[in-house]
Amino acid sequence: MTTEQIKDGKTLAIVSYFTFIGLIIAIIMNLEKKNPFVNFHARQMLGLILMLIFSNICEKYVHTWIGSGFWAITFIFWIIGLVYAIQGEAKTLPVLGETFQKWFKNLQ
């Protein structure tokens, strides 16, 4: 990724971290430009949404404390991803970030 691509995609990368709606907006607005910085952060956020769904399922069907723990981890990862987008960095999230990039590699 070039500095110009990061500069051009920074706003949409940040928008992608604001709920599922923000993610959809970022993906749609990036369809023509295909900015790799936006796609990188959109893949990270899509993985965070899956983590959130998993934490909700655990909270409902397994145990409240386990689900809350997963939710807290997801929230911390969300903050880390948002900070990376604000700083203009394409760093993966701890532990699962590389996996999210592989799972959603078709999001381009």
N, C-alpha and C positions, 0 to 999 in steps of 0.2 A: 504494500500500500504506500502510495506517495503522500507527501505532506498536503498536496492540493486535494487529493481524494478525501483525506481526513477532514480538512477544512470545509470542503463542500458538503460532506455527509454528517458533520457533527450534530447539527440541529435535529435531523431525522433520527440519528442514533439515540439522542436523548429522549425524543418523543416516543421511541419504541419501548422505553421503560415505564411509560405511564399507562398502565392497565392493558388489557387485551385490545381495547379500542385504539390506543396509541400505537400498539404493535401493528394492527391492521392498517392504520393511516400511514405509518412509516413504510410498510411493504408496498402499498398501492402507489404512494408518491415516488417510490424508488424504482418502479417498474421500468421506466424509460431510461433513467440514468445508469441503473445497475451499479451503484456505488458499493464497492466491496466493504467499506467501513460500516455502512448502514446494514448490509446483509450480515456481517459478522455479529453486530449487536442484536439484530433481530433474531438470529439463531440462539443467542444466549438467552434472550427474553422468552423465547418460545420454550426453551428448556426450563426456565423458572416457572412458567405457567404450568408445565407438567408437574414440577415439584409441588406447586401449590395444590393442584388437584390431588396428588398423592397424599399430601398432609391432611387434606380434608377427608379423604376416604379413611385414612388411619384414625383420625379423630372420631369419626362416626362409628366405624365398625371394629376397631381394634381397642384403642384406649385413648382417652382424652389427653393424657399427659404425653403420650408418644406423638400424637398428631400435633399437639402444641409445640413439641420439640422440633418436629420437622418444619412446622410453620416458622418458627424462630430462625432456623437455619436458612430457610428460603428467603426470609426478610433480610437477613444479613448479606446473603449472596446478591439480593436485589440492590442493596445499597452499594456493594462493591462494584457491581456492573454499571450502575448509574454513575458512580464516581469515575470509573474508567472511561465512560463515554464523554463525560464533562471534560476530563483531562485530555481527551483525544488519543487515548491508548486502545490498542486492540489486544488486550490481554484476556485470556480465558478466565472464567470463574474457577475458584479452587475446586479440586476433586473432580467435578463433573463437566467443566467447561469444554474440554477436548471432546468428550463424549457427545455433548450437544452439537458441536461443530460437525462431527461425523454423522450423527443421526439426521441432521437437517441440511446436509450439504447441497441438496437440490434447491434450496431456497437461495436463488441468485438473482 
